[in-house]
Amino acid sequence: MEDYIRELMRKKTELEIALSEEKELSEVRRRLLERNLKELEDLYAALREKLQELKIKDEKIREIEVRLERANKLSLLGEISSAIAHQIKNPLVSILGFAKRITTSDDVEKVKSYAKIIVNDAEKLTEVLQRLLEFSRMDQPKKEKVELNEAIKDTLAFLEHHLTRFKNVNLIVELEEGLPPVELDKIHLQQVLANLLINAAQAMPQGGPIKIRTGFDRDKVFFSVTDKGHGISDDIREKIFEPFFTTKKKGEGTGLGLSICKRLVEANGGTITFTSQKGEGTTFFVYFPLNQKSTVIPS
């Protein structure tokens, strides 16, 4: 009996020791957990602070991007405005001339005839200015069925005189007939083409040929712009669509023209690629798939 009691006491002692050790271990774990939680809380607070700083910096970067995109658009509009100046000047001269005749004429029939000419020229002027205002916008795609060839002809109506007279460019236009219409934003398409044409002209300071071509490739329609300029060297091929990247001299560009082109093309479900050979020129290809949906312009 005594042996049994001693055995029970021994086991009791062992259990008390084990329990004490477990309590100590539990206390160590608790303290370690509290320390880890405190470190995690401090880390979370630091990360939250850094995230807020990054958010502020990101907002500032976005503001700068928006301003530079506007600067790029204004630069493009400057080119466009110069290109269509003669289209505005002619109706204005006509309106002024016939308005003066009205003030000095007593012939009712002549006055009516002059007034009709003034109305016609004012309508032409209004149309040109409206197209210019539409051209200046850059929002989410407004889809419509677009005839690629007609959109290109409309864009060339703005730029052809400017490019041929002031940039010494010889425009070669090869438009494939019978292209199916594609659903996209016509103004975005015109902005892309205008940017590519102006870039092509700037790549040839002494002037030269620029070829605009359209075509159909399986389930896509495309247009291409080819120049005979200095080409794109291998070391910058992967950078040319990056925002702010430019090979132009300081003050001659924002470095956003091709970046904006890429964004607009992709927002309308398309792709833009290029081929180039140093010293021999560059061709940009813009493809738009048929029966596709537009997407949101990345902000």
Buried (B, 14 or more C-beta within 10 A) or exposed (E): EEEEEEEEEEEEEEEEEEEEEEEEEEEEEEEEEEEEEEEEEEEEEEEEEEEEEEEEEEEEEEEEBEEBBBEBBEBBBEBBBEBBEEBBEEBEEBBEEBEEBBEEBEEEEEBEBBEEBBEEBBEBBEEBEEBBEEBBEBEEBEBEEBBBBEBBBBBBBBBBBBBBEEBEBEBEBEBBEEBEBBBBBBBBBBBBBBBBBBBBBBBBEEBBBBBBBBBBEEEBBBBBBBBBBBBBEEEEEEBBBBBEBBBEEEEEBBBBBBBBBBBBBBBBBBBBEBEBEEEEBBBBBBBBBBEBEBEEBEE
